[in-house]
Amino acid sequence: MIAVVEAIGLKVRDLFPKTDNQLTGRARPIARGTASRGSFRSRGGPSSDQATNLAPQSCTPPRVWESTSAAAINSVTPDQLIALASQLGVPAASLQALGCGWASASTLHELLGKPSREGGGFLFPMFDGDRAIIGLSVRTPSGGKFTISGGRIGLFVPRDLDATPGAVWIVEGASDTAAAHSVGQAAVGRPSNTSGGPMLAKLLKGRDVIVIGERDQKVEGGRWPGLEGARKVAAELAEAWGRDVPIALPPPGFKDVREWTNSQQKKG
């Protein structure tokens, strides 16, 4: 990743500037008897890549999600992938690494139990800590996002994660995962700003990680879901692993990883 970042004229420290140390830093393991988990919890909403129905318990066998995801991957055309890649500002190869596929209007009708108002949509598989597909996230061509009922929210995991060295960036959503992947960075997407901790702890045990927040504070001094969520997830990982877990933000002026990588591509 370092070589890729430096190739576009930056250093790794440019992504995590020292001026934000007071905002980011590290989450430390909780000493038993001195603090509760609640000390690290925050009230956060879903990320820009996650649907509003975040709570359904799994009632559909994993093999159904696996077969549906495989069929969607076989159905997506190169032109469809290129169109979504252009819309998001990421390479089509990074979308393929995430298992991006296409569900037709009839397929979505079958999955949803009702007609989709927007026709077909792109499917992204969501994984648990054992890399089993436990749900599907849908993104329509117009930008609408939702999950398929009957599954659980999970992680966005590139196929080549194990083959990509270096610390894993834990970002929010599928598109930020694709953006990090596009610059050669190992990355996993959590389903929302505050969720995914237990699955991440299992999936990434033994790897160095950095939990990436977002600059989504609306007013100075107001709530900051992206930072609050990063701190919560980092604290859960620190407790699970018994070691410090760093958190960081994109450079000032950029909301998230995708916005930052898009800006670097435009610079050439």
N, C-alpha and C positions, 0 to 999 in steps of 0.2 A: 504493500500500500504506500509506503514512504516514497518509493521510486515514482509511483504514479502521481502522487500529490506534488512532488518536486518537479515532475515533468511539466506541470501546468503553472510552474512559477511560484509555488507556495511551499511552506514548511508545515509539518504536522502541527506545530504550535500555533499556526495561523488559524486553524480550525478551533483550537481551544485556547484562546488568548488568556494571558496571565491576569488581565484586568478583570476577568470573571471569576477568579478564584474564590472570592467571597460569596459568589452565587452558586458555585458548583462544588468543588472539593471532593471529599470522599465520605461514603457512608461506612460506619464502623459497626462491627458486630455488637449486638445488645448483650450487656452483662446481665446474667440472670438475676432477678431480684431487684434490679436498679431501674428498669424501664419496661414499658409494655410495648407491644406491637403498635398499639394505637398512637404512640408518640410519632410514628412515621407515616401514618395514614393521612390521606388528603381526599377531598371530594372532587373527583375529576370526571369529565365527560368523555365520550368516545373520541378517538382520533379522527382525522379527516378521511381515513381509509377504512373506517369501521362503521357498521350499521348501528341503528339505535336499539335493536333487539339483542341486548348483550347477555341476557340472563337465562335463556332456555337450557334445560338439562338435556344431555344426550339421550335420545330415545330411538335413534336410527343406527343400525349396525355400521361399524367403521367400513366394512367392505362395500357398502352402498356409496359412501363418500369417495372411496378409492376408485370404484368403477365409474362413477359419475365424473370425477376429475379426469380420469384417463380418457373417457369419451370426449370430454371438452377439449383436451389437449389435441386429440386427433382431428377435431372439428375446426379448430381455429385455422384461418388462412394466413399466409404471409402478409397480405395486404391489411388484414385486420390488426395483426400485431404491429405493423409499421404505423398504422393510424393511431393506435393507442400510445405507442412509443413517442410519436411526434407530439401528441397531446400532453404527455407527462414530461417530455424532455429527457427521456432515458433511452438506451439502446433496446431494440427488440430482443437481443440476446439476454439481457438482464431480466426481462419479463418471462422469457422462456425458462430461465434458471429458477424462477419462482413457481413454475408449473402453470403459467397463465394459459387458459383455454377459452373456448367460446361455447355458450349455451344458446341455442336458438330460442325463439319465442315459444315454440311448443314444448321444448325441454324445460324452460322456466315455468311454464304453465303447469307442467307435471310436478315440478319440485315445489312450487308455491301453493298449488291447489287452487289457483286462480290465474287469470290472464295477467301477464306483465304489461303495465301501461306503456313501457318503453320498448317493447319487443325483446330482442335478445340482449345478452350481456356477457362480459368477460368474467370468468370464474377463476378465483385464486384459492387453492387448498390451504386450510389452516391445520397445523400440526400440534400434537401434545409433546411432552418432554421425551417420549419414546419414538417420536417421528411417525406416529400413526396419524392419519388424516381424521380429524374429529369434526370438521365442519367446512363450509364453503362460503367464501365472501364474493359478492357480486359487485361489479362496477359496470354501469351502463355506458354506452358511447357518449351520452350527454352529461356524464359525471355523477349520476345517481349511485348511491352505495347502500347495500343492505346485505344481511346474511340470510341463509336459508334456514328456516325453522326446523327444529328437530335435531340440530347439531349443537356443538359448543364452540365458543370462540377459542381461537388458538393462535399459534405463532406462524409468521411467514418466514419460511426457511429455504434459502437457496440450495439447489441440489449440490453445488460444489462447496458448501460451507467447510467440510472437513479438509478439503484440498487447498483452502485459502488460508495462508498463515497470518499471524499477527493477532492483536487484540480484536475481539468481536465488538462492533458497535451495536448496541441494542437501541434501535430507533422505534419510531411510531409508524405503524401501518406498512402496507405493501409498497407504496410508491417510494417512500423514503428508503426502504430496503433495496429496491431496484436502483435507486440513485447511488447509494453507497456501493452496491455491487458494480455499478458502471465505472467506478474509479479504482476497481481492484481491491476494495475493502471488504473484509469479512463482516457480515452483518446479519442480524436477525430482527424481524419486526414484531413488536408486541402489539396486541390487538387494540389497546387504548393507552392513554397516558399512564394509568395506574395499574393496569392488569398484566397478567402473564408471569408474575414472579415465580411461583412454584414450578411451572413448566420450564422456565428459563433456567432455574437452578438445576434441574435434572438434565436438560439438554446440553448446557454449557459447562457442566462441572469439570474442573481441571483446566479451563481456558481462561486467559485474561480477557476482561471485558471492560467496556466503557459504556455507561448508560447515558444516552443522548437525550436531553430535553429539548423543548421548543421555546422560541421567543414569542409566546402568544399572550403575554400580559397586555390587557386592554388599556389600562391606565396605570400610571406610576403609583405604587403603593397598593394596587388592587390585587385580586387573586391572579395567580400565575400557574394555570393548570399544567403546562408543559414542564416547568421546573419542579412543582410539587409532586407530579407523577414520577419524574425521574428519581427524585429523592426517595420516594416510597419504594419503588422497585429496587433501587440500589440497596436500601436498608434491608429488604427481604432477602436479597442475595447475600449480603454481608452476614446476616444471621444464619442463613442456611450453610454457608461455606466457612464461616469462622474467620473471615479475612476482610480487609478493606476493599470496597468497590468504588472506583472513581465515577463521577458524573461530570458532564460538560454540556456546553451549549454551542450552537453554531456561532460564527463570528457576528459581531454587532451588525445590524442591518439586514440579517437574513432570518426568516422565521424558522426554517427547518433545513435538514440536510439536502432535500431535493432542490429547494430554492438556491442554496449555496452552490451545488454542483451545476445547476442550470446556468448560473451566472458565470462560472468558470468556463463552461463550454462556449458561451457567447463571446468571451474574451479571446477565444481561439487558443 
